[in-house]
Each structure stands twice: as structure tokens, then as C-alpha cells.
Amino acid sequence: MGSSTKRSATTSRTAARPAKRRFVNYPRAGKGSVRRWLPSWRFLLGSFLFVLAVVVGVVVTAYATTTIPEPASIAVSQTTTVYYSDGKTVMGRFVDEANRELIPAEEIPQVVRDAIVAAEDRSFYENAGISVPGMARAFWTNLRHGTRQGGSTITQQYAERYYTSGTTSDYVGKFKEALLAVKLAQKEDKDEILANYINTIYFGRGTNGIQTAARAYFGIDAKDLDVSQAALIAGIIPSPTKWDPRFDPEKAKERWNYVLDGMVLLGTLDPAERTTLEFPETKEFKQSNTLSGPKGYILDEVRKEIVKKTPFTTEELDTAGFKVVTTIDVDDQKAVQATMKKKELFEGSSKRMQTAVVSVDPTSGAIRAMYGGKDYVKVQRNRVTQDKAQAGSTFKPFTLVAALEAGKTLDYRLNGSNMRKFEGIKDPVGNFANGNWGWISLLKATEQSVNTAYVDLNLQLGPEATRDVALRAGIPSETDSLDVASNVLGVSSVRALDMAAAYSTFAAEGMRTEPYLVQSISELNGDQVYEGGSVPKRAFDADIMADTTYALTQVVEKGSGQTAKALDRPVAGKTGTSNSNRSAWFVGYTPQLVTAVAMYQIGEDGIKADRIKPFRGYTEITGGSAPLDVWTDYMTAALDGEPVMEFPERTKPVVKSTPTQTPTATETEEPTKEPTEKPTNEPTQEPDNATVPGGLVGADEASARKALRDAGLEPVISYQESEQPKGTVVAVQPGEGTQVPVKSSIVLVVSSGPPAKPDPTTPPPADPTPPAAPTTEPAQQSREED
């Protein structure tokens, strides 16, 4: 009984205890066959509230932890712009990955702002940085088509490009972008956001920002864009490479209409004005490299000079948006490039023949023009600043200056006889065309570039004197062969810029300046951060320079530089031709401009120098031929309209020496008697031209001399062995019938008789090889034309 009662009590307690609920209450008890498997409303509500709380928590946390970063470097970077010396004409740009030029917000026209709002985000001024409807549409499109569509507002695109420097279409990226956009909309003014966006967005044609876009599409600055032009540029933003009018004019016009209609809808364009607008014409687009053509060599040198002389790095030049004003004169640069394009000046020349041209203002050292090559993109080697060529007789003025400093005058007598042997020079030294000048003045030796006279002078002074003058004038100390006895003949290899710098010292009356290209550098705000220039330093006495310049004017008046007389203004200069015609020079100057022209030919191996192939009818290329033609053509244009300036007067004029007898092969031991003719500071006015008479070849020497004198010309005799009878003229240079200035020197090549026959009684040498004939192009020697 008791036991039965106990079991009943236990059973009763067990039955009264409620059943334990399961975490997943499925199937639900007491429900129908279908409902027992459906979640309860309580479960659904709880789950929704839980997920919502998590999402809100994540968003709040993400928003709270989102900070506005510094602008991405690529977004605020812009190209450094390089200008000609006027500070207005653009030469080119230091281009980085984005061709961008930032402009102040106030320079962005309102029509551009309105057009871009109408094209990209019509709720821009009302939304909080994001557009929920737009994001929803993009999400739905993505689900339906499996694509990635942004649905971004202007603020979102601004955040994307200005602060992250990239684009994103994944959901996580868009979420972060939206949070940043909301924060930006709260922190920054809408107009500021819009201006930064307009300065950053890609507009096609390789441009970033409205300024470069306006130039690329219409050739104008952004501030000058009108409503129609602004609508076109704004309309193609979503796909500029496809909707550019040059690719798809119909789509471009469709987008143009869309933007204008949007502006009317937003109230930023009057409907009446809308009806009057016409689709604008864009400029022809040419894909170009900013470094292409001759200007690329200048831009490269500008970059090098800035890095060398300032604290700015290459990276800063690519991204800081500096305004660099150079010393290059736009008209002079156009002139030199026009000269180098003239086919008639280079007709028949070798493709391996190179020409370098550079002009320098002697008063300041400013480089006014530079031709370093045809196209920097194809050949990155500057002929003016990198290539070197033997200087030839353009080095003789350094010896001239050394002689004047040593107390010698332009009337100092020198032996200009042909084929002389000198200590320190292996082979005999000859003169051009075997000219046999006898005893002549230093002035005449300079005028006619007499090699033997100058080598004699150089050895009297010591080659170190020539070296010293060259260095003080501006030739670099590392230049080769400056100490050798033949340095006066220009065996040293120099750059065109070196010679222009040295002759600038002569033109500046002895004041030396360093050539430079960069005039100034300014930041975006207009603050100047660098000013270039060169401080003149006294290198030579002004009186010495006056005599030097006078002597070099005689090269132009009566010597090998007479082509330059076409400028019809005072010109001083010197021609130069290296051994075997491997290089040819003319370096000349007026008081306001110095220009060096160098020609040389690269061998087939692309390294060694080769003889310049004659062209344009010249039998050989010398300094007085093609280089002087180029110099004269360019300088005529460069100095057009410039005032005619006189060289400084000489304070100590010397007597002009005129030989009392025609030079012959016989050397005299003593100078001829000093002439009594009084000098003048200005060249004597003479008739323009005389004609080399005919009938000279085949005539006897005396008759030929008389014929030349009767024609107002000066005979110079050169003897050489010939089968013609002794004393017979076998050649004339310049040729018969040539028009030359009065009193020009004409070389008569006279036969000295047939070669001597060997003495039959003399036993032949052990080595049957005959001795080499004398040459006018000895080793380690340059030669110079008349």
C-alpha cells in the first residue's frame, strides 16, 4: 500500500513538470502538418531585430572609425609646365602618369560646374554624399545582369579619385566609399568638392582635369569655355574614350543634349538660350609625346639643370606642377629649327652626318636656342651638350689671346711658309691648299688661318699658354689634348656648347658667364622658388678682347668666313676643320648673340668619327662651307629686326700689315720692312666683288700673278711637283670665274717641275717601300680652309 502510494506521487510530479523547449523548435508541437514547420512571428521579428542591430552596429562602428585621409598624391599631382623666355608660350611639360594642370576653383566657370552636375549627379546639392535610389538601381542591375555598376554620386567619385586614387566596383569597396562620401559631405563645402572633382576627373584625350581637357578639345583655357563646349565635355565623362566626337559623334551629341536638357531642368540654363545652342566643333586631336622633336632635347636639359642646381628631385618635377621659365627665345628656336629643315642646305649629305647648333647671349650666359637633334624620342643623345668633335682652327683664337697678353701685337711677324717641321709634332705641318705665305703679320695669319704661323707662335708662347686661355674662356678642364704642341690646331674634342661659351667671353669683352637654361621656377600660387642666372667674372682685359674681336672680324671680311657678310652687320668668328674633314665648325658672334655650328659624321659602327661626305657640290666639307651656310641662314633670321650693334673700339690700334712681296716657298730670315700705312678702326670700304680671271691654268706664274693683281685680287703661290713645265699654273682656288670680294687671296698652284729621278749610282734601300709623300693632313694636326 505504502509503496503504491509513493509511486503514484512520483508519477504525478513528473506529469506536472513542463516539457523542455528545444533551441530549434521544429516541428512545432500542436500545429498542423504545414504550420508546424513554419517559423513563428516572434522568431522572425527577433531574427530581424538581431540582424538589424548587427548591421547598425557595424555601420556605426565603421562610420565612427572612418577618417578622411590625405589626398592621394596622384590626385593632387600635376605636370610641371616649361615655358619659353617670354613666360607665356608653352614649350612642353614634364609628364607623369596623369596629364593634369590644377587651376584655382575661381577659374572654373559656372557653366562648367552646372554642366557637370547636370551630367553626373543632379541631386548633388541636396544629397548627403550618397544616393540611395541610385545605389538601389545599381544593385538591382548588378543582380540581373551580373555586372558591376557604380551608381556613384559626384561626392562618391570625388572620394574615390581624390582620396584613394583608384576606382572600385566591389561591394566592400563601395561600402567604404559611401561612408567616406557621407563624411566628406558633412565636412567639406559642396562647391569645394565639385571643384576638386572637376580638377581630378579623366576627360579623355590623355587629360585629367578641366584645364588640360579644354585645351585638348577646344585649344582654349577652361575659363574661356562656353555653355555648349562645357556640355560636350561634361557629357562624355562616363566613357570619354568611346564618346569623344572623333569616335562616336552621334553618341556625343546625344549626351550633349542630355546635359543641356538637365541644365534647363535644374534651372541653370534658360530654355530660350537652350534653343539657340549649336553642337560645338572640337579641334583635331594628335597623339603626341611632349619630348618628341628638337624641343625634347631642351626639356631634358632643363630637367637636368634643375636637379643639378636646385634641391628639387625628379619626382617633384613630375608632380609638383611648377612653372619653369627657360632662357630659350621662341623666335630664335623657331629660326634654328626652320634652318635645319631646309633641304637645300643639306642636299646630298650622309644620313650619318650630324649638325649641332647653339646660341648664347654673351652678356648673361642665357642659352637662346639649341638644336640637339631631330627627335629626342628616337635618339636620346644631345649633339650640343653630349657629342664632341675636334675643334679644328676654332682653337686658334686662344693662342691669339695668349700672344696679345704676352705683349705681342696684331702686327707681330710670323713665318707662314708651308710644310714646316716643329718640335713636338710628328709630321710636317702644312697650310690649306699648300699655301706658302712666307713672313706675315699675326693679323694676316688669323685672317687666313695659317697653320704654320700659328704653330710657330704657339711654341714661342708655350702650349700651356693656349691651354690657360682656353680654360679661362670656358673650355672644360677635362678636355683632352689641351697640353700638346698641336693644341692650337684644335686636336681637342669639344662640345658645341663649350665653344659657344668660350666665344661668349670674347663677345662680352672678357667677362665670362656660365651658359644656363633655367630662368625661374614658380609654384602653383605664383611664389618664385628659384631664380637662375650666371654672375659675370672678369677673365680677360677688355683691350685684349677688342683686338681679338677685330682680328676675328677680318676672318669674315677677307678670310674663310666671308659668307657671314650677308648679315650686313659687324660679325666676328672663326672657321675650323679637323684632320681628314671629320669635323667642321663655324663659331661666330655679334655683340648680342654667339652661335656655334658643328658638323661631324658618325662612322658605320655608330661610334668612331668618319670623314664628312661632301654634299651640295662642295668638294670637301670645311668650316667655311656648309657649317657657315647654316650659321648665316639661322643668324639672318635670329637677328632680323634686332638693332645693328658695333663692336667696342680698339684703344690701341696697330698697323695693318700688308706683305710687300707675294709669299713664296723661300723662307726669309728676317721680317720684311714694316709698312707705313696707318690703320683704321673700321674696315676699309671696298668694292663688293671681283671675278677670278680666266686663262690662269696653263699660264706662267708671272702672268697669272699680274692677272690677279689687275683684277684686284691677291695671289698666293703654292708649289707642287707636276709633269707640267716648271713655273706653269696647274690649278687655281677658288676656280676661274668665281665671284669673290676684292683683295681676296687666290691660291695659284704652280708646277715645280716633274719629280726628281733617283740617282742610278745610289744603291736602293733594303726596304723597297717608297717613303710616304708629305701630307697637308699630318697626324695630330688640324687643317683650315682659306
PyMOL commands that set and color helices and strands:
alter all, ss='L'
color gray80, all
select helices_A, chain A and resi 2-16+35-37+41-65+73-76+105-107+110-120+132-145+154-163+171-187+190-200+210-218+222-224+227-235+240-243+249-266+271-276+295-309+314-319+330-341+343-346+392-405+432-434+442-447+451-461+463-473+485-489+496-507+542-558+562-567+579-581+626-638+701-710
alter helices_A, ss='H'
color red, helices_A
select strands_A, chain A and resi 80-83+90-94+202-204+207-208+323-326+353-360+367-371+389-390+413-415+439-441+493-494+511-512+518-522+528-531+537-538+572-577+583-590+593-602+609-610+689-691+714-720+729-733+739-741+745-751
alter strands_A, ss='S'
color yellow, strands_A
deselect
rebuild
show_as cartoon
